[in-house]
Amino acid sequence: MNAAAAPTASTTTPLRRVGSSPSTNASSKTYLLFLSTCIFATMTTNFIHHHLADPHNIHKRANLKFHNQLKMSMTSDNTTRMKKRLGGGGGDQQQLEIEQEEEEEVVEEAVAEVAIAASVAVATISSPHNNDQSSATDQSPVEEVGEKIEQQSPPIAPELQLQQPQQQQQQSQQQQQSQQQLQPPPPLHELSGLNCHDHNGPSNDLAAEMVYWQDIPSDSTFKSPIGNEVGHRKYLTFEPDGGGFNNARMNMETIVVMAHAMGRTLVLPPSQHVYLLQKDKKKQRVHFSFADFYHMEQIGYEHAGLDIISTEEFLLTEAMAGHLRNKTTGEVSFPPDNRTNWDGAEDMFPLKEYLRNTTLTPLDWDPSECMAAFPSDAGPQHFEELNDMFKEAYSTKRSRNEYMDNPVAVNASPVDRLREVVSGLHIGRLCIYDQRMQAAPVVHFMCYHKMRVRMLTHFYAFLFFEDWRHDLWSKRFVRDHLRYADEIQCAAARVVAALRKRSRNRGNINGEYDSFHIRRGDFQYKDMLVDANAIYKNAKEEIPDNSTVFVATDHMGKPFFQPLADKYDLVFLKDFEKELEGVNTNLYGMIDQLVASRGRVFFGCMHSTFTGYIFRMRGYHAQKEKALGWERGALHNSFYYTSAGDKRKYEQYTPMHPPTYAREFPTSWRDIDRGIEELLSSGEEVVVDVE
C-alpha cells in the first residue's frame, strides 16, 4: 500500500459505517491505526517473501544487508573462531540448535527492520508537514560497470533520526552479547584420532592404525610474523594444477602453507572436474573441490593464523562490492556475467581469466628457479638479510653427496640449512615476498601448462623459513591437518581390517600383508613400465611366496598381473565391494594410497607422485613408531620395483634434488616434532640450539 494513497483531511470525505453517525476525531485515529496495521502487514509479507521465498532477488537493500552480515561474520576475531571449534562438546545436535538460533535472529532482525520502516511510513502520513507531499516510491538502482552501487534509504522522521544512533548502539551490544552466549560447537572430525562411527566403521581400535597425525594445541595458535595486521584482510587465490590428483594435491599443500606464511586469507577454487576423477558421471558426483578430500573448513577454524573461504564468498564480498580492478585499465571489474557461484561449472576459463586480470600474479615465482623465503620478522630489511644469507650459502655450497645419510640438524642456522638446500636444488635466487606483493590486496597463482607456469613442487622444497621452528611447524601442519578426510580414512581402515583378517585366515598370525603401487595407464615415463616378471624378480627377496599382497593400480588387466598372481595371494581394491559400499569410486585412488601405506613391505613406481605420497605417509608412521633408521628419516621395507639400482633409495637420508616432484624426501617427516614448546607467534629472537 502506497502512502500517497492515504486520505487527507482537506481532500477526502470522512468515511462512514452503515447506519453509524459521522466519524469523529477518534474514528480518524482508529482509521489511521487500521491503516498503519495494514501497511505493516503488507510490508512484512512482502519483505518475508522477498528475503525468503526469492533468494536470487537482486533488490538493493537485501543485497547490501546480506553483504554487511557476511562481512560481520567474516571479520570476527581468529582466536574466537578457533575456540568455537576447539572449545566444547555437545555433538551435532548442539551445533544444529546454534544454527537454528542464528537463523531465528536473522528473521527477527528482518521483522524489526520492517517495523521501523512501517513506523516511518505512518509518521510521514500523520505529519502535518507531509499532507501535500507524495512519498517517493522504491526505485531499483541501475548498476553500471565501474561504478559502486549506493544504497537508497527511505525517508526517516526527525524523531527517529534522533533515536537511530542509540538503537544501533543497543543492537550492536545485543549482537555482541549474543555472540558471547553462543556455545562453541565441536570440531566435525577427530583432531588426534580417527572416529569412524559416522562413516560405517570400523571400530576405533581398528581405525587407530591409520593415524599418523597429532593434536598439538600450541600449533593452532601460531601466526606468521608477516601479514597479520589487524583490519587489513588480504587474499591468496590459486588455480589447481591441471594434472592428476596428486599433482593437484602437491600444488594445494604449497599454496595453503604459503597463505599462512603470508598472513593471507586462502580462497579455495570452486568444485570442478579433476583429471581422471570422472568415473560414472551419471551415477555419482564428478565435480570436486579440495573440501571434498580434506577438512578444509575445520582447518581454517582450528588455526588462528589461517582463514579459508570459498570462491563464492570471495566474489560476493570483494568482487561484487567493486573492490577488484582491472590491472590494465584501472577500472572496477565485476566477475563474468556477475556470476559468483562457479561450483560445477563446465568452463572455468572465464573465472581464471578474470582473476588473472584483477590480481597480482607473480609469474617469476618458479619452483625450478627460486625458493620462496620468509624471514622471522616483518620489514624490508629482514628480506634483504635473507638474500645475504642465500648468497653466503650459495658461495660456500658443498657437494650433495656430503649430505647423504648426513642431514643438517633441523634447528641449524639459516645459512647451514640453506647450504644443504642449494647443494641439491639448482636454484640461483630467492623468491622474495617484497613490499609490492605484501601491499597487493589479492595475490593469484595461476596454472598454465603452455607457458610452463605451474606450482608443481612440494611445499617443503619451495618454502624456506628463517626460523627453524616455523619450518617445522609447516611440516607438522601438513602432516596433522592436510590429511585425507575421515570418510576416506575410514573406508581405507575397513579395507585394511579385511586384509588383515584375510591374511590371518591364510596362516599369518599377525595379519600382515604387503603392497604394491603399479602404475600403467597413461604414465608418461615409459621406461618405468616394466612387466610383472621383472617386478616379481625385484620383490621376491622381500616378499615371500604365498604372501597376501595388495596392489594399488590403474590397470585392471588380469593377464598382466598373472605372473604375480601365480606367486602371491593377489588382491585389489575391487575385491572389497562390501567394505566400499556407498563410497564414490572417484575416491578409490586415495583409498588405494592409504591401504598400500600400511603394508609391511611396500614397492612403488619411480617418478609417480601417487607412489611418492605413499612413501611420505610411511615416513610419518615410521617417525611415530620409531622404526629402524627413523632418526635419519630412513625408510626400511620401502622400495622401488622398477630396477635393482633404484630399489633402495629410501633406505638412507637423501637431500632434495630435481625434479623434486618425482619423489618425496625425508626432510618432510624427519624430526619435525622438535621445538614445539619454543614456537613463537612473532618476531622474537631466534634461538639456535644445534646438537
C-alpha positions in Angstrom: 0.0 0.0 0.0 1.5 3.4 -1.0 1.5 6.2 1.4 0.5 8.6 -1.4 -2.9 6.9 -1.4 -3.7 7.8 2.2 -6.7 10.1 2.6 -6.1 13.6 4.0 -8.4 15.8 5.9 -8.6 18.5 3.2 -9.5 16.4 0.2 -11.4 13.4 1.4 -14.9 13.0 2.8 -14.8 11.2 6.2 -15.7 7.5 5.9 -18.9 6.3 7.4 -20.1 2.9 8.6 -23.5 1.8 7.5 -26.1 3.1 10.0 -23.5 4.9 12.1 -23.1 8.6 13.0 -20.5 10.8 11.3 -16.9 10.0 12.1 -15.2 11.8 14.9 -11.5 12.6 15.6 -11.3 9.3 17.5 -12.6 7.4 14.5 -9.9 9.1 12.3 -7.3 7.9 14.7 -8.8 4.5 14.6 -8.7 4.6 10.8 -5.0 5.7 10.9 -4.2 2.8 13.3 -6.0 0.4 11.0 -4.2 1.9 8.0 -0.8 1.6 9.7 -1.6 -2.0 10.7 -2.4 -2.8 7.0 0.9 -1.2 5.9 2.8 -3.2 8.5 1.2 -6.4 7.5 1.7 -5.8 3.8 5.3 -4.7 4.1 6.0 -7.7 6.4 4.5 -10.1 3.9 6.4 -8.6 1.0 9.6 -8.4 3.0 9.5 -12.0 4.1 8.6 -13.2 0.6 11.4 -11.0 -0.8 14.1 -12.4 1.6 13.0 -16.0 2.0 10.8 -17.0 -0.9 13.0 -15.5 -3.6 16.7 -15.9 -2.6 18.0 -14.8 -6.0 16.3 -11.4 -6.0 18.8 -8.6 -6.6 16.9 -5.9 -4.7 19.4 -3.4 -3.5 18.7 -3.3 0.2 18.5 -7.1 0.5 21.8 -7.5 -1.3 23.6 -4.9 0.8 22.1 -6.2 4.0 23.5 -9.7 3.1 26.9 -8.3 2.3 27.0 -6.5 5.7 26.0 -9.6 7.6 28.6 -11.7 5.7 31.3 -9.2 6.3 30.5 -9.0 10.0 30.8 -12.8 10.4 34.0 -13.0 8.3 35.8 -10.2 10.2 35.3 -11.8 13.6 38.5 -12.5 15.6 40.5 -15.5 14.5 41.1 -16.7 18.1 37.4 -16.5 18.9 36.6 -18.7 15.9 39.3 -21.1 16.8 37.9 -21.5 20.3 34.4 -22.1 18.8 35.8 -25.2 17.1 38.1 -26.5 19.7 36.4 -25.5 22.9 33.4 -27.7 23.7 31.4 -30.8 23.3 27.8 -31.3 22.7 27.7 -33.1 19.4 25.9 -32.4 16.2 22.6 -31.6 18.0 24.1 -28.6 19.8 25.6 -27.3 16.6 22.2 -27.6 14.9 20.5 -25.7 17.7 23.0 -22.9 17.4 22.5 -22.6 13.7 18.7 -22.5 14.2 19.1 -19.8 16.8 21.2 -17.7 14.4 18.6 -18.1 11.6 15.9 -17.0 14.0 17.9 -13.9 14.9 18.2 -13.0 11.3 14.5 -13.3 10.8 13.8 -11.3 13.9 16.2 -8.5 12.7 14.3 -8.5 9.4 10.9 -8.1 11.0 12.3 -5.4 13.3 13.6 -3.5 10.2 10.1 -3.7 8.6 8.6 -2.4 11.8 10.8 0.6 11.8 10.1 1.2 8.1 6.3 0.9 8.8 6.6 3.4 11.7 8.4 5.8 9.4 5.6 5.5 6.8 2.9 6.1 9.5 4.9 9.1 10.9 5.1 10.5 7.4 1.4 10.1 6.8 0.4 11.7 10.1 2.9 14.5 9.9 1.1 17.9 9.1 4.2 18.9 7.1 3.7 16.0 4.7 0.0 16.4 3.9 0.6 17.9 0.5 3.6 15.7 -0.4 3.6 12.3 -2.1 6.0 9.8 -0.9 8.7 8.5 -3.2 8.4 5.0 -4.5 11.2 2.5 -4.2 13.4 2.5 -7.3 15.8 -0.2 -8.2 19.1 1.3 -8.7 20.8 0.8 -12.1 24.2 -1.0 -12.0 26.8 0.4 -14.3 30.2 -1.2 -14.9 33.0 0.6 -13.0 30.6 2.4 -10.6 29.8 1.5 -7.0 26.2 1.0 -6.1 24.9 3.4 -3.4 22.1 2.4 -1.1 18.9 4.5 -1.2 17.3 4.7 2.2 13.7 5.6 2.9 12.9 9.0 4.4 13.3 8.9 8.2 11.1 11.0 10.5 13.1 13.6 12.7 12.3 11.8 15.9 13.5 8.5 14.5 16.7 10.1 13.2 17.5 11.1 16.8 16.8 7.6 18.1 18.7 5.7 15.4 22.3 6.0 16.8 21.1 4.8 20.2 19.2 1.9 18.6 22.2 1.0 16.5 24.4 1.0 19.7 21.8 -1.2 21.5 21.7 -3.6 18.6 25.5 -3.8 18.4 25.6 -4.6 22.2 22.9 -7.2 21.8 24.8 -8.8 18.9 28.0 -8.9 21.0 26.2 -10.4 23.9 24.5 -13.0 21.6 27.9 -14.0 20.2 29.4 -14.4 23.7 26.4 -16.5 24.8 26.8 -19.0 21.9 28.3 -22.3 23.0 31.2 -23.3 20.8 30.3 -26.3 18.5 32.7 -29.3 18.4 35.0 -30.0 15.6 33.5 -32.1 12.9 36.4 -34.6 12.9 38.8 -36.0 15.5 42.0 -34.0 15.7 44.2 -36.6 17.3 42.5 -39.8 16.3 40.0 -41.3 13.9 36.4 -42.0 14.8 34.6 -43.9 12.1 31.3 -44.2 14.0 29.5 -41.9 11.5 31.3 -43.4 8.5 30.2 -47.0 8.6 33.0 -48.2 10.8 35.3 -49.8 11.6 35.7 -49.7 15.3 38.0 -47.1 16.8 40.5 -49.9 17.7 40.7 -51.0 14.1 40.8 -47.4 12.8 43.6 -46.4 15.1 46.4 -47.9 13.0 45.6 -45.3 10.2 46.5 -42.4 12.5 49.9 -40.8 12.0 48.8 -37.3 12.9 48.8 -35.5 16.2 46.8 -32.8 18.0 49.3 -30.1 19.2 47.3 -27.2 20.7 50.1 -24.7 20.6 50.4 -25.2 16.9 46.9 -24.0 16.4 47.6 -20.6 17.9 50.8 -19.9 15.9 50.6 -16.9 13.5 53.1 -16.0 10.8 55.1 -12.9 11.7 54.2 -11.4 8.3 50.9 -10.0 7.1 48.8 -10.2 10.2 47.9 -6.5 10.5 44.6 -6.0 12.2 41.8 -4.8 9.9 43.8 -5.3 6.6 42.4 -8.5 5.1 44.2 -9.7 2.0 43.7 -12.8 -0.1 45.5 -15.6 -1.8 43.8 -17.2 -4.8 45.0 -20.0 -7.0 44.2 -22.3 -9.9 44.5 -26.1 -9.2 47.2 -28.0 -11.1 45.8 -29.4 -14.3 47.5 -32.8 -13.9 46.4 -35.8 -11.9 45.0 -35.5 -8.4 48.4 -36.0 -6.7 49.9 -33.2 -8.7 47.0 -31.0 -7.6 47.5 -32.2 -4.0 51.1 -31.1 -4.1 50.1 -27.7 -5.5 47.4 -27.3 -2.9 49.7 -28.1 0.0 52.2 -25.5 -1.2 49.5 -22.8 -1.6 47.9 -23.4 1.8 51.3 -23.2 3.7 52.1 -20.1 1.7 48.8 -18.4 2.6 49.6 -18.9 6.3 53.2 -17.7 5.8 51.9 -14.5 4.1 49.1 -14.0 6.6 46.5 -14.0 3.8 43.0 -15.5 3.6 43.1 -18.5 1.4 40.4 -18.7 -1.3 39.5 -22.3 -2.3 38.8 -22.8 -6.0 35.2 -23.9 -6.8 34.3 -27.6 -7.3 35.3 -28.7 -10.8 36.4 -31.7 -12.9 39.6 -33.3 -11.8 41.7 -35.1 -14.3 40.9 -38.9 -14.2 38.3 -38.4 -11.4 35.2 -38.5 -13.7 34.0 -42.1 -13.4 30.3 -42.9 -13.7 29.2 -39.4 -14.4 25.5 -40.4 -14.5 25.6 -42.2 -11.1 27.8 -40.1 -8.9 29.4 -36.7 -8.4 32.3 -35.8 -10.6 32.9 -32.2 -9.6 35.1 -31.8 -6.6 36.8 -29.1 -4.5 39.6 -29.7 -2.1 37.0 -29.5 0.7 35.7 -32.9 -0.6 39.1 -34.5 0.1 40.3 -32.6 3.2 38.8 -31.0 6.3 39.3 -27.5 4.8 36.6 -25.6 6.7 37.7 -27.0 10.0 41.4 -26.3 9.3 40.5 -22.6 9.0 38.6 -22.7 12.2 41.3 -24.6 14.1 44.2 -22.2 13.3 44.4 -18.6 14.5 46.8 -17.7 11.7 44.7 -19.0 8.7 41.4 -18.2 7.3 39.9 -20.3 4.5 36.9 -19.2 2.4 35.2 -20.3 -0.8 35.4 -18.6 -4.2 31.8 -17.7 -3.9 32.3 -15.8 -0.6 35.3 -14.0 -2.0 33.4 -12.9 -5.1 30.4 -11.8 -3.1 32.4 -9.8 -0.5 35.1 -8.4 -2.7 34.4 -8.6 -6.4 30.7 -7.7 -6.3 31.5 -4.9 -3.9 33.7 -3.3 -6.5 37.0 -3.9 -4.8 38.7 -5.6 -7.7 40.1 -3.5 -10.6 41.4 -4.4 -14.0 45.2 -4.2 -13.9 45.3 -2.6 -17.4 42.5 0.0 -17.3 42.3 0.6 -13.5 38.5 0.3 -13.7 36.4 -1.6 -11.3 35.8 -5.1 -12.7 33.0 -7.5 -11.8 33.0 -11.3 -12.4 31.9 -12.6 -15.8 28.1 -12.2 -16.0 28.2 -11.1 -12.4 28.4 -14.8 -11.5 29.6 -15.7 -8.0 28.8 -19.4 -7.7 31.1 -21.3 -10.1 30.8 -24.7 -8.4 30.3 -27.3 -11.1 30.9 -25.0 -14.0 32.0 -26.9 -17.1 34.2 -24.0 -18.3 36.4 -22.4 -15.7 38.4 -20.3 -18.1 36.3 -17.1 -17.8 36.8 -17.1 -14.0 40.6 -17.9 -14.4 40.9 -15.0 -16.9 39.1 -12.7 -14.6 41.3 -13.4 -11.6 44.4 -13.1 -13.7 43.4 -9.7 -14.9 42.4 -8.3 -11.5 45.1 -9.6 -9.1 48.8 -9.6 -8.7 50.1 -12.7 -10.5 53.8 -13.4 -9.7 54.9 -15.3 -12.8 58.5 -15.2 -11.7 57.8 -17.4 -8.7 59.1 -20.5 -10.5 60.0 -23.5 -8.2 62.5 -24.7 -10.8 64.4 -21.4 -10.5 63.9 -20.0 -7.0 62.8 -20.7 -3.5 60.2 -18.6 -1.6 61.8 -17.4 1.6 60.2 -15.9 4.7 62.1 -14.1 7.5 61.5 -14.4 11.2 60.2 -10.8 11.3 58.4 -8.4 9.0 60.1 -5.4 7.4 62.1 -5.0 4.1 65.4 -5.2 5.9 64.7 -8.7 7.0 64.1 -9.8 3.5 67.4 -8.3 2.4 69.1 -10.2 5.2 67.7 -13.4 3.8 69.2 -12.6 0.4 72.5 -12.1 2.1 72.2 -15.5 3.8 71.4 -17.1 0.5 74.4 -15.6 -1.2 76.6 -16.8 1.6 75.2 -20.3 1.5 75.5 -20.4 -2.3 79.1 -19.2 -2.4 80.1 -21.9 0.1 77.8 -24.8 -1.1 79.0 -28.3 -0.8 78.6 -31.5 -2.8 75.2 -33.2 -2.4 77.0 -36.4 -1.5 78.2 -34.8 1.7 74.7 -34.8 2.9 73.8 -38.4 2.0 72.8 -40.0 5.3 74.3 -36.9 7.0 71.5 -34.3 7.3 71.9 -30.9 8.8 70.2 -30.6 12.1 66.6 -29.3 11.8 67.5 -26.5 14.2 70.7 -25.4 12.5 71.3 -21.8 11.4 69.5 -20.5 8.3 72.8 -20.4 6.4 73.6 -24.1 7.2 70.1 -25.2 6.2 70.2 -23.2 3.0 73.6 -24.7 2.2 72.1 -28.2 2.2 69.2 -26.9 0.0 71.4 -25.4 -2.7 73.7 -28.4 -2.7 70.9 -30.4 -4.4 68.4 -27.9 -5.9 69.5 -26.0 -9.0 68.2 -22.6 -7.9 70.0 -19.3 -8.2 67.9 -16.9 -6.2 65.2 -16.5 -3.6 61.6 -15.6 -4.4 61.1 -12.6 -2.1 57.7 -11.6 -0.7 58.6 -8.0 -1.3 56.7 -4.8 -0.4 54.8 -4.8 -3.7 53.4 -8.3 -3.1 52.7 -7.5 0.5 50.7 -4.5 -0.4 48.6 -6.3 -3.0 45.0 -6.9 -1.9 45.0 -10.2 -3.8 47.9 -12.4 -4.9 46.9 -15.1 -7.5 48.9 -18.1 -8.5 47.9 -19.4 -11.9 48.5 -22.7 -13.7 49.0 -22.6 -17.4 50.9 -25.5 -18.8 51.6 -24.0 -22.2 53.6 -21.1 -20.5 55.2 -23.6 -18.1 53.6 -21.6 -15.2 52.9 -24.3 -12.7 53.4 -24.7 -8.9 54.3 -28.4 -9.3 56.5 -28.9 -6.3 56.5 -30.0 -2.6 55.8 -27.3 -0.1 59.0 -28.1 1.8 61.1 -27.9 -1.4 59.8 -24.4 -2.3 59.2 -22.6 1.0 62.2 -21.7 3.3 61.7 -20.2 6.7 64.5 -18.3 8.5 63.1 -19.5 11.9 63.6 -23.3 12.0 60.6 -23.6 14.3 58.4 -22.0 11.6 59.8 -24.5 9.1 58.9 -27.5 11.4 55.5 -26.0 12.2 54.7 -26.0 8.4 55.7 -29.7 8.2 53.6 -30.6 11.2 50.7 -28.6 9.9 50.6 -30.6 6.6 51.0 -33.9 8.5 48.4 -33.2 11.1 45.8 -31.3 9.2 46.2 -31.6 5.4 45.3 -35.3 5.6 42.6 -37.1 3.8 39.1 -36.6 5.3 37.6 -39.1 7.7 35.3 -40.6 5.1 38.3 -41.6 3.1 40.4 -42.7 6.1 37.6 -44.8 7.4 36.9 -46.5 4.1 40.6 -47.4 3.9 40.6 -48.6 7.5 37.7 -51.1 6.7 39.8 -52.5 3.8 42.9 -52.8 5.9 40.9 -54.6 8.6 39.6 -57.0 6.0 43.0 -57.6 4.5 44.5 -58.4 7.9 41.6 -60.8 8.6 42.3 -62.5 5.2 46.0 -62.8 6.0 45.3 -64.3 9.4 43.0 -66.8 7.8 45.8 -67.9 5.5 48.2 -68.5 8.4 49.9 -65.2 9.1 49.2 -64.8 12.9 50.0 -61.1 12.8 47.6 -60.4 9.9 50.4 -58.8 7.9 50.1 -58.0 4.2 52.5 -56.5 1.7 51.6 -53.9 -1.0 52.5 -52.6 -4.4 51.6 -49.5 -6.4 51.9 -50.5 -10.0 51.4 -47.5 -12.4 50.4 -48.3 -16.0 47.7 -46.4 -17.8 48.7 -43.0 -19.2 52.1 -42.9 -17.4 54.4 -40.7 -19.4 57.7 -42.3 -18.1 57.7 -45.3 -20.5 61.0 -46.7 -19.1 59.2 -47.2 -15.8 56.6 -49.6 -17.4 58.3 -52.9 -16.6 56.5 -56.2 -16.9 55.2 -58.3 -14.0 58.0 -60.8 -14.3 60.6 -58.1 -13.7 58.5 -56.7 -10.8 58.5 -60.2 -9.1 62.2 -60.6 -9.7 62.9 -57.3 -7.8 60.5 -58.1 -5.0 60.9 -61.8 -4.3 63.6 -61.3 -1.7 61.5 -59.0 0.5 58.0 -60.6 -0.2 57.9 -64.4 0.3 55.8 -66.5 -2.0 52.2 -67.1 -0.8 52.0 -63.8 1.0 48.9 -61.7 0.9 49.7 -58.8 -1.4 47.5 -55.7 -2.1 48.0 -54.0 -5.4 47.1 -50.3 -5.9 46.9 -49.8 -9.6 45.2 -48.0 -12.5 45.5 -51.1 -14.7 43.0 -53.9 -14.2 44.0 -56.3 -17.0 44.4 -59.8 -15.4 46.9 -61.2 -18.0 49.4 -58.5 -17.0 49.3 -59.5 -13.3 49.2 -63.2 -13.8 52.9 -63.8 -13.0 52.4 -62.1 -9.6 49.1 -63.9 -9.0 50.9 -67.2 -9.6 53.2 -66.4 -6.7 51.1 -64.4 -4.3 47.6 -64.1 -2.9 47.0 -61.1 -5.0 44.1 -58.7 -4.1 42.9 -55.4 -5.5 40.5 -52.7 -4.2 37.7 -54.0 -6.4 37.8 -57.2 -4.2 36.3 -55.2 -1.3 32.9 -54.2 -2.5 31.3 -54.8 0.8 33.7 -52.5 2.7 33.4 -49.8 0.0 29.6 -49.8 -0.3 28.3 -46.3 -0.9 31.8 -44.8 -1.5 32.2 -42.6 -4.6 34.6 -44.6 -6.8 36.4 -41.4 -7.7 37.9 -41.6 -4.2 39.4 -45.0 -4.8 42.8 -43.6 -5.6 43.1 -42.0 -2.2 41.9 -45.2 -0.5 44.4 -47.2 -2.5 47.2 -45.0 -1.2 46.1 -45.3 2.4 45.8 -49.1 2.2 49.2 -49.5 0.5 50.8 -47.3 3.1 50.0 -49.9 5.8 51.7 -52.8 4.0 54.6 -54.5 5.9 56.7 -54.2 2.7 55.9 -51.7 0.0 57.1 -51.5 -3.6 56.3 -48.3 -5.6 56.9 -46.8 -9.0 59.6 -44.2 -9.7 58.5 -40.8 -10.9 55.0 -41.3 -9.6 53.6 -38.6 -7.3 51.0 -41.3 -6.3 53.8 -43.5 -5.0 55.6 -40.6 -3.5 52.7 -39.7 -1.2 52.6 -43.3 0.0 56.3 -43.1 0.9 55.6 -39.8 2.8 52.8 -41.4 4.8 55.1 -44.4 5.6 57.6 -41.8 6.8 55.1 -40.3 9.1 54.2 -43.7 10.5 58.0 -44.6 10.9 58.6 -41.5 13.0 55.6 -42.3 15.2 56.6 -45.9 15.6 60.4 -45.1 15.8 61.1 -47.7 13.2 64.6 -48.7 12.2 66.5 -45.7 10.9 63.9 -43.1 12.0 66.5 -40.7 13.4 67.9 -40.2 9.9 64.5 -40.2 8.2 65.3 -43.5 6.5 62.6 -46.0 5.5 63.2 -49.7 5.6 60.9 -52.1 3.8 60.0 -49.3 1.3 61.3 -49.9 -2.2 61.0 -49.1 -5.9 60.2 -52.1 -8.1 61.4 -50.5 -11.4 65.1 -51.5 -11.3 67.6 -53.0 -8.9 69.7 -49.8 -8.9 66.8 -47.6 -7.8 65.3 -50.2 -5.4 66.8 -48.9 -2.0 66.7 -45.2 -2.5 64.7 -44.7 0.7 67.0 -46.6 3.0 69.1 -43.6 3.5 68.7 -39.9 4.0 68.8 -38.1 0.7 68.9 -34.3 0.3 66.4 -32.7 -2.1 67.3 -32.7 -5.8 65.4 -32.1 -9.0 62.9 -33.0 -10.2 61.5 -32.5 -6.7 58.0 -33.6 -7.7 59.3 -37.1 -8.8 59.7 -38.4 -5.2 59.3 -37.4 -1.6 62.3 -36.5 0.6 63.0 -37.4 4.3 63.2 -33.7 5.3 59.3 -33.6 5.1 59.0 -36.1 8.0 62.3 -36.3 9.9 62.4 -34.9 13.4 59.6 -32.4 12.8 58.2 -32.5 16.4 61.1 -30.5 17.8 60.8 -27.0 19.2 57.0 -27.1 19.8 57.3 -25.5 23.2 59.5 -22.8 21.9 57.3 -21.8 18.9 56.8 -18.0 18.8 54.0 -16.0 17.3 56.0 -13.0 16.2 59.5 -11.7 15.8 61.3 -12.6 18.9 64.9 -13.6 18.8 65.5 -16.9 17.1 67.3 -19.3 19.5 69.5 -21.7 17.6 70.3 -24.9 19.6 72.5 -27.1 17.5 73.2 -30.5 18.9 
